[in-house]
Amino acid sequence: MELLLPLALFALAGLLLGGAISMRRQGAGWGAVVLLAVLAALALAGGLAWM
């Protein structure tokens, strides 16, 4: 379990960041893109902190 949660958070961060990039390419507003990027950064920071 110790290794599973950080990996899940890293995967979530990757999905959120990929979603933000995809949304931006499709012409979404900056607010939604920034929100996803911030959530990705929080998931990444949580994964690093958990390790």
ZIRA-V348709 format. One record per pair of residues at least 24 apart in sequence whose ideal C-beta (glycine too) atoms are under 10 Angstrom apart, sorted by the first residue. I is the first residue (numbers start at 0). GAP is how many residues later the second one is. D is the distance in whole Angstrom. If there is no record, write none. Layout:
i=[I,I]
gap=[GAP,GAP]
d=[D,D]
This chain:
i=[1,1,2,2,4,4,4,4,5,5,5,5,5,5,5,6,6,6,7,7,7,7,8,8,8,8,8,8,8,8,8,8,9,9,9,9,9,9,9,10,10,11,11,11,11,11,11,11,12,12,12,12,12,12,12,12,12,12,13,13,13,14,14,15,15,15,15,15,16,16,16]
gap=[48,49,47,48,41,42,45,46,38,40,41,42,43,44,45,40,43,44,35,38,39,42,33,34,35,36,37,38,39,40,41,42,33,34,36,37,38,40,41,32,36,27,28,30,31,32,34,35,26,27,28,29,30,31,32,33,34,35,26,29,30,25,28,24,25,26,27,28,24,26,27]
d=[8,9,10,9,9,8,6,9,10,8,4,8,9,5,5,8,10,10,9,10,8,10,9,5,7,9,5,3,8,9,7,9,8,7,9,5,9,10,9,9,9,9,8,10,5,9,9,8,8,5,7,8,4,4,9,8,7,10,8,9,9,8,9,4,9,9,6,9,8,9,8]
